Amino acid sequence: MTRIFSQRKRPIIEAMGQIFVILSFLGAIFYGAGLYPEGILWQALVKMSAVGFLILFVGINLQTFSHFLLLLALVASTAGDVLLVIPNDQSFLRGLMAFGVAHILFIVLYLINAERLNHITANRVRFVIMLWAAAFVAGYWMYDALGDMLYYVLGYTAILVLMASAALLSKFPPRLVGIGAVLFVFSDAALGARQFMSVPDYVGYFVWVSYYMSQFMVTLGVMLTEDRPAYSGGYRFD
């Protein structure tokens, strides 16, 4: 083990990266399973730990502007996580706004890393068209249930789908970043249905699992394909 680490450039950073990823998974599991003491403070702390440790993971490997944008997007997402937990009449709207900021940062990240037009496959374009079609259908289906939140939700939905579209058309691996971004759309769609419509309780588990996997897959995908190498967790992200 000593010989292996001696051949690496930053063994301490690698070990820290492993720890942060493990803690992120544990935070996601503990929150999803409700394994935390009662109280809003504990709920917020455990919830924010899942993406919070991903922030630390990216932070210790920060080397490029794309890394910085990813970091800011994850920070805004964590703020949204906390705002949704705080009991308040405006909690949903405030959480929506925080995630809206996160999606705008993700959009900028994907646009500055856009794939060349001649490298974009027809399947990617089809997925983008399907996303927008599904968004229009969902908007029409939930139109009457949105009430005063109508324009906020429709505006947020447009930004959300634009984010996923930009991810699918970026240079980042579609099986990680593309699917991760689409999972974010599914998670928020389920969250919206849970907020404005009557759905089974287990939908809440789907919201959390798809949301966390989205953030994890996007983080991994961006770190895997950056131009400058980053080292973490014993793996080289080229």
N, C-alpha and C positions, 0 to 999 in steps of 0.2 A: 504493500500500500504506500509506504514512504517513497519507494522508487517511482511509482506511478505519479504521485503528486509532485515529485521533484522535477518531472518532465513537463509540468504544466506551468503556465505563466502566472496564474493567480489562484492558487489552491484555496486560500481563505475565502475569496469571493465565490469560488465554485461551491464550497461547503455552505456558505451563507445562502446561495441561490437554492440549493437543495432544501435547506431548512425552510425558507420562505414558501417554496412551492408546497411542501408537506403541510405547513401551517395553514396555507390557503385552502387546501383540500379539507383539512380538519375543521376549519371555520365554516366551510360550506356544509359539511356533514352535520356539525353540531347545530347550525341554524336550521337546516332543513328538517332535522329530526326533533327540534325543540329541546335540545340538551343544554339548557342554560338556566340560571336562576330566574325567578319571576321578577318582573320589573322592566319598564321601558328602557332604562339605561343598559341593562344587560342584553336585552334584545338588540338594541342598536349597536352595541360594541361587538357582539358576536356576528351580526349580519355584516357590518363593515369590515370585519377581519378577513372575510373571504377574498374580496377584491383588494382590500388594504394590503395584504401580503403580496399580491401580484404587483401592486405599486412599488413596494420595496424591491421586489425581484427585478423590475424594469429599472428602478432607480440606481441599483448598484452596477448595472450594465449600461448606463446611459452614455451613448457615444455620438449619436446623430440627432438631427432635427426631427426625424421620424420617430425616434425613441421618445423625444421630448413631447411630441404631439400625443403619442400613445399614453405617456404618463399623465398628461393633463386630462385626457379623455377618461382614464381610469379614476382620477381624482374626482372629476365631475360626476361620474357614475356612483362613486362611494357617497358623495353628498346626496345624490338622489336616493340611494338606499336608506340613508338616515332620515331624510325628510319624509319618506313614505311611512316610516315607523312612528314618528312623533305624532301623538294624537292631537289633531287640529283640523278645523273645518277646511283649511287651505292646504293640508298636507299632500293630497293627491296632486293638486295644481303645482305646488312648489316642487314636488318630486318630478313631475312632468317637465318643468322648466329646466331643472338640473340635468335630466337625461337629454333634453333637447340640446343643451350646451355640449354634452358629451358627444352626441351624434354629429353636431356641426364640426367638432374637432376631428372625429373619425372621418368625416367627409373630406376635410382638408388633407388629412393623412393619406387617404386613398387616392385623391386627385393628383397629389404631387408624386404619387407612385403609380400612376395610371399605366396600364398595359398598352403597348403599341397596337394600333388599330388592326394591323395585319396579323397580330398574334391572338386576337380575341376570337374564340371559337363560337360557332353558331349556338351551341348548347348554353353558353353563358348568356347570350342575348335572349334566348328563349326563357331562361330562368328569370331574367330581369322583367320581361314582358309579363310573365306569370305572376310575379310579385305585385306589379302595379294593377293587374286585373283583379287579383285577390284583395288588394287594398280598396279598390272601388266597390267591390261586392260587399266587403265587411263594413265600409262606410255607409252604404245604402241600407244594409241590414240593421245597423245600430243607430241609424239617423234619429229616430224618434226617442230613443232611450238616453241620448246624450244631454238633452236639455240645455242648461246654461253653459255646459262645457263643450258644446258642439264645435265652435271654431277653434278652441284650444286643442281638442283632440284631433280634429281634421288637419290642422297645421302641423301638429306633432307627428301624425301618421305620415304626412308627406315627407317630412325631414327624415323619419325613420326608414321609409322605403328608399329614399334617395341614398341614405347611408349604405343600405344593403346592396343597392344597385352599384354604387361606386366601389364597394368591396369586391363584388363579383367581376368587375371590369378592371381591377387593379392587378399589379404584377405579383401580388402576394398569392400564395397557394390557395386555390379555391376550395380544396378539401379541408383546409383549416380556417382561413380567414373568411372565405366565401360562405361556407356552411355555418361558421360561427356568427356571421352577421345575419344570416337568415334565421338562425335560432333566436337571435335578439328580437326579430320581428314576430316570431311565433310566441315568444315569452310575453311581449307587450300586448299582443292580440289577446292572449289568454287573460292577462291582467286587466285589460279593458273590459272583457266580457265579465270578469269577476266583479269589477267595480260597478258596472252599469246594468248587468243582467243577472238572472238567477242561474247559477251553475253549481255543479257538485263541489264539495269541499276539496276533493283530491286534485282539482285544477290548480290549487295553490301550490302543490308539490311540483307540478309540471312547470309552473311559472318560475319557481326558484331553480330547479335543475337546469332548465333550458337557458335561463339567464346566466347562471354561473358557467356552464359549459361554453356559452357564447364568449364571455369575457376571457376565459382560459384559452380557448382555441385561437381567438384573435391575437392575444398576447403572444402565444407561442408562434403563430404564423408570422407575425411582424418581426419577432426576434430571430426567426429562422432565416429570413430572406434579406436581412439588411446587408448593405454593401460592405460595411465595416464589421469585423468579427467581434462578437461579445462572448464572454466565457461565463458560464454559470452552471452549477449543478453537475459538473463533470462532463458537460457536453459543450461542443463548440457550435455556436449559432452563426453560420456564415451566410 
